[in-house]
Each structure stands twice: as structure tokens, then as C-alpha cells.
Amino acid sequence: MTERADTGSGQHPAFHAPRFVGRRDETAALDALLEEPTVVLLDGEAGIGKTRLLREFLAARAERGCRALVGSCPELRVPYTLGAVVDAVRDGVGSVAGLGLSGLGGALRPLFPEWADDLPPAPEPLEDATAARHRLFRALAEVLGRLDMAVLVLEDVHWADEATLEFLLFLVSRRPQPVSLVLTYRREEVPADSLLRRLSSRLPADARLVRLTLQPLDIDETAALVSSMLGGEHVSTEFAAFLHARTEGVPLAVEESVRLMRDRADLVRRDGGWARRRLDRIEVPPTIRDAVLERVGRLGSDTRTVLYALSVLSEPADPATAMAVTGLSEDRFAAVAAEALGSGLLRENRPGQWAFPHALASHAVYEAVPAQERRALHLRAGRALERWQPPPVERLARHFRLAGEADAACRYTEKAAGLCAQSGDVTTSALLLHSLVTSVALPAQELVRLVTKIQFQALPGADPYSRVVASLRSALDDAPLTPRQRAGVLFQTGRVLMVAGEIETGRREILEAVPHLPPQSPEAARARVLLALPLGSARPAAEHLRWLREEPPVAPSASRQDRLRQTSERAFALLSLGEEAGWDAARKIPDVVTGPGEAAVVALGHTNVGEEAMRWGRYEEAAARLARSLALAERHQLLDYLDSIASSRAHLDWFTGAWAGLADRMARLAEDDGGVRLKDRCEAALVTGLLLSASGDRHLAAERLRFAGRDDQQRIEAAAALARLRLRDGDVDEALGLTEEPARITVAGGIWLRATEVAPVRVEALIAAGRLDEAADLVATFVRAVDGKDAPAPRASAVLCRALLAEARGRPDDAAALFAEAATAWQALPRPYDASLARERLARCLLAVGRAEAGLSLLTEVARELADLGARNDTDRVAASLRGHGRPDGLPRGRGRPGYGDRLSPRELEVARLLADGRTNRQIAEALTVSAQTVASQVRSAMRKLRVTSRTALAIRLVELGVVGSAPSPPADDR
């Protein structure tokens, strides 16, 4: 057997562009589907061939006279608002002069300034950003409807901005639908809260939605692809199988690996076909990145510069822009650009537009650019793009930021952030500002001004704070500052630290800043409100109130947003301190806002008031506030507010006994350490720990409660719940240790509102330790604090403390009356779990005074109440007591997961019936007055119990079980 390398040069095989292989079924499906308006979701992993499939398909349609608009969403940390749609329309439309647009078309002037002569006059500006965005969407839809275009293709929509996704939702709701949509994406890169996941659930009933998923090539198709690159010559079966195993049949990985093997002279002729020289010694590169970078390393220095420039630009670029970024002379650029294109690492997507064949290749090259050279390339890119009309402010912000050019970065970032905020995209606006202040060395005053603008609650990720704090502290150290400048930096540092949960460190920074902050400034007012919040280490309530009394009035020059923030934060502080005046302040928080910035402030204000309403025991008020916050967050797409609202709502559901599905709802929040704030994770862990204490593994409950204690807002309630577990284990000393500081903070310190959960446990621990006088002093102090206060939860807790003390003093009749009063007070809130536990205490008092029949009857009722709630551990305890008194144990074992086993709970049945009727999660949520998250959790629970894996299978299973009638409607897809 002989072997040789067979190429035109005698060294390497001749290479050809890879042929389009396979995909016949997908191409035929697309052709058939797009005969009428359709939404096609085309998904597949990176390099699987989505772009190639569409290119071939659209080329074939173009030959038949069918035109399409094509845009793509570049992979940027901060995507451009509506960028993909604007690019698609701009590239596909030469002029709008003959379209006969209505007056709506004037709204397009900011997006298409080059069409200014042909567009109607600009309409009057709208104050409401949501209305302005809706008008813009209508104008874009009108353009699409007037064009002779049947299809709009947007690629990589997993990187799309929120405005683009909202426009797509808007577009498919139009009747008639102006164009078919073909959207490509990578399922694994779609964020959990992306509107893309909800696209199908919002489609009208008559819309056509089709999902196509591209699969890897099989071995034969892999062989055909490689053969096409080698001039159609035969590829050995052994080599094809080896290559398929190493690349998993991903076309891009196959192509890049074969190119690398060719460059390394690793392809040889053997037995009339191409094979790899050594299958056992030279490994195929494990990643596309390795393959790309080795090929890049074989190119000349100036050729690499061309690749570096294109990777820095990060999306298709014309030769003139690419040349400007490289810094090469025109002649030198022309020579090396040809080599870059000939290398196969770059290609001409369309006339005059160069790009990498895939984002993965671009990424690999970008990361290989030396840091200093990368900054120089970004600077040249920024200067080149500044000459564009209109200037692409988002891209300019990115380039100058990464170049370290502070003035230009600030200028363009603020413009871009402002445009995003005006369009309702608060998250992107916050990301732009956050990226700037954490990556560019800015003067102290500029840094403070920009940090003030960041809506931290809108930022994704578990910790958006630490890098901002680092930048602020760096500003303190890097240059001499005046006392006022230093105070501004210290205040912002302290504010961010407190928001991040580092309460004491933040307080120290703010305390140092206060004397030097300008009087009447929003910062001076906010500093005092933050110092008034009863968080962190123990301080008397009077000290916190003193800061509120010093709070300056809102300055006349303050913006409406600053006034709203001061109103909301003052209400929060007053309510936290148990001041009735807080409710008057809370009533001044409006529901009507003029834009997403105000919506963010007001939504946070309602959430904070809702949480305090829970502590007061005003649960209807809490529910209403959280509902108002949720409505604002959903309307203005404040997606990162939803976790806070969800965790607070779950906390309220724990108190009110709405436990069905609660553990499932909290699992995602408690366990997601990458995208959920610590405060929200801790509140979710608290609710989970409380549920487990009542109905599950008490060791796991303790673990969750300890985690919950990491957040200052949850630590007192978490300590109380842990102490209750320790008392039931007989560990009095541990219970005393857990409750000592919380009791000192809340009862002794006058922060009585936070004593509701801890005071009874502390009293019980002191009684168990024989320290009756201390218990009596604590009860007396607590009772005096809540006397006359319209705070139902603390007042019920105080009655419970009195009952515990009366029982300990040997006065069972008095104790029974007080336990009955406490049970009534808890039930009125309602807090059914606490009411049942108080009634259990009442029953034991009745038994102690010889009223056995009444006591046992009451214990039986309590056992049933606890079982209905799902409090299995408590049910077992009461059942054991009943059996000890000779009563039979025939009790239910609780609701939901603890008691229903594989049977559906009543609420799950209700949800399942509505699902089988064809309703979406959101429609079910509206019908049942619950959140869509709750419905999704209950659907998943029902699917798990009935052992099905889809909504359709669930509906069919319900028919088989006789739960619903025959022939249910096809369930809407809410995945």
C-alpha cells in the first residue's frame, strides 16, 4: 500500500468551498411553510449550519423572485435597541419614497435619518415611553406591510435586545401578519426570562408557529461535506467516522478541523481516497477555538491585524471601515486583505461586507488579540464609526469604553443609555452605564454622577455591586478631592454597599459623608433615610428616627424621579420603624408614571411597602402593593424586578397558608447563585426553610434557614425559626443564643415591628431555661411597644407571649383564654398555621385543667387543620399526642406534595382542567388570580405526578383519567 500527499503544489490537497450537504427535509419544510404568513423558530447549537441553510434557501427563493429582509443580532454584552430589524430594513430597502406611508412613518426618522426627505414629518413627542415605543412598532410594521417582501429573517435572536423581541411579539399579533418570520437562535443561550421563550404563548389562535431544530450531520453527510472540500474525491470510511466522533457532526467543527489538518499536512492519499495520516497520534483539535487560533498563527502579522480588526468590530464591516481599524496603508491593506479572505477565516457575506463565518471564530480571534493592541484597535474603530451617519452610539460607546477613552465613552454611553431608557429598555440602559463605570477610570464627579443613574435592580446577575464599589474606592485613592467631592464618592459607595447587603460597612461610609454633602441635595436626603433604616447591628429606634427628623425637604430643583425616590424611601423607613406616618407617606407613591425610569423607582417603592405591610400584618395591603409592583415591572419590562416580587409574594403566601406549589416556586430562586440577588435567594431560602420545618426534613430546614440569615432583612426571622427547631430538639441553650441579639434589637431596641417572629420563641426559651423574670420583662416591654398600634401581626404575637408566660406561671385558665385570643387574632390576618399552633396550645391547657374531652376534640380539629395546610411534622406531633390519650389516629397527612403523593391537589386539578381547555399559563393565572410563575410550577408538578413530559400529553392523560371530557383543546405551549 502506498500513500502520498496529492495537491497542486505537491504538498497539500487543493481546497474548495464546502458544499451544502443534507438538510433536504428542512429546506422543503421551509418552502412549504412560507407560502402563507408563518413564524418559524429555527434552533440549533453554534456551528450547526442555521445560517448556511437560510442562505441556500433564500438564494433559491430569490431565483423565483421572492425577496426577503435579513438581519442579525451581534453578540454584544449590551445589544443595540432594534438594531437587527433596522439593519434588515435598511439593507433591503433602497428608498421609501413610493411606499405611500401614513403619518406614522414620521416616527422612523430617528432610526433612518438617511430617509428624512421621503418620510412624513416627525409626530409630536409622547411623554409615555411605552406609547412611544408602540407608535414606533406600528410605523415599522407599516413599512414591512408595504414592501414586496414575504419574509423577515433575523439570525441569532438569543442575542436580541428586549425591544426587538417586543417588536416581534407585536408583529405576529397584527392581522393580517405583514410578513413571515424566520428566527434563528441557540436554545441553550436564551435567558430564562427572555421574551423569546414567551413568543409562542402570545401568538393569536390563528397564527402558524413551527419549530425546526437542526441536528448534526450523520457519518455519511460528514463524509460528503469533507469530500466537497477536497474536490469531490473519496474520503475513507475510517477517517469520516473518526472525524464525526471528534466533531459530533457539527458542520463548522468539521470544516475547521479539516482545514487545520490540511494546513498541518495531516491529510494523505491512501487507497484512492483522502485519509488522516495518523489516527492514533495527532489529535483533532478539541474545540473550534483551538482550530481557528492555530490557523491564525500561520498567517503573517499584517494579515492577523485584519482578522483582529474584524473581531474587534464584532459584526460585518465594509473594507474601508476594516482598513481604518487596522491602521494599515491602502496598498498594504489590499494585499493582506486578499490573504485574509483566502484563508477561509473571513468571507464576504454580501457585496462589500466582510465577516467571520461564525461568531465562534470571531470570539476566538478577539480573545487572542494582545491587550494593548486590542485597545488601539477599539480606539481606531470608534474614530472610524464616528464618521458614519447616523453615528451608531451603542457601538461607539462600546469601542471607546474598551479603548479606555473616558470622555468619548461617557458621551456616547449616556446617549445610548438615554435612547434605551426612552424606548423602555431599562436593563440595557443600566448595563451600558454599569459597563462604563466598572471598566474606565473616570474623574470622581463624573463617576458619582453616572453611578447615581444606574438602576441596580434592573441589572442581571447575582452581584452587580462589587465592581462598582471597587471603582468608587479607586476614585477615592487615585486623586486629591475636595471635601464635597469626597463626600459624594463616599455616599455612593455606602449606598451601593447597603443595597448589596453590607449594611454596617455602608453605614460607616455614609456617616463619614453626611457632614460634607450639600444641604438640600437629594444625596443629603437619601443619606439620612438610609441611616434611618433599622438594619444591621442593634441601635435604638430613637437613633434611627433622629435621622429621619433631620431629613431635608425635597429641593424645588429636584427631578420628578428624585422626588418619587425620596417619597418611597421615606415611607419605607417610617414603616420599618413602626411609625403610622409611614402609611400616609406610602399613599403618596403613585401608580401612574411617565416612563421606565420612574416605573423602576415606583415598583421598588411598592415592593418595599408590601414587605413592610407583611410585618405589620396588613396582608391585603401587602398583596395589593406587590400586585401593583408586578404590573409596573411587567408593563415596563423590568424583568430583573420579578425575582424580588416573587420572593416577597412567596413570603406572604407562607404567612397566609397558600402553600400549594410554594416549595417548587422557591427552588429556582434559592438555588440560582448566578442570576438571582442574594436578598431574593435568602428570602426564598427562608420560605423553603419554614416549609421544611413544618412539613419536611428538619435538618435540611436548618441548612436553608442558616443561609437565609446571610441577608439582613431575613436574619431575625431566620434566627427565630432556627431557635424554634432547637427548642423542639430540647436544645435550650442554642435557642437562647440564637434569639439573644434579635430580641435585643427588636424588643429592647424599640424596633418592635421585627419582634413578631422572635419574641414568642425568645420567651419560650427563657421559660425553658427557668429565667421567668427575664421573660416577664421582655413580654411587658413588647406589650407596651405594640399597645395602640394598628399592627395586627405584632399585636397577635404579643398576646401569644402573654399566654406563654401565663402558662409558665401555672395559670392554665388565663393561658387558655390568651391562647384562644391569639388564635383568633392570627386567624383574622389570616395566618392559619400560627392560629392552629395557638389552638394546639389552648387544647393542652384544657387538658391540663381536666377538660379532657374539649381538649382532645380541639386537638383533633387542630390536627386536621395542620394536615390540610401540609404541616406534616406538626400533624405527626399532634397525632402522637392524640394516640397517647387513647384517640385513634385516622388523620389526613397534609396538602400538596406532603399529603397528596401522586394524586393532584385541588389547585393542580383546577390548573390542569384549564390547561386542557387550551389556555396558556398567563390566561390560567388571570382566571385564578395568581402569578404565571405559580401556574407554571403547578403544571410541572402535575406533569411529574402523572409521569408525562409535555402539556399535550398531560391533557390526554387527564381525559384518560376522566378528569376532563373527551377531545380537549390543544394546550398552548408555555414552555
Summary of the structure (lengths in Angstrom):
residues: 975
radius of gyration: 33.0
end to end distance: 57.2
largest distance: 107.5
contacts: 3399
relative contact order: 0.05
helix: 64%
strand: 5%
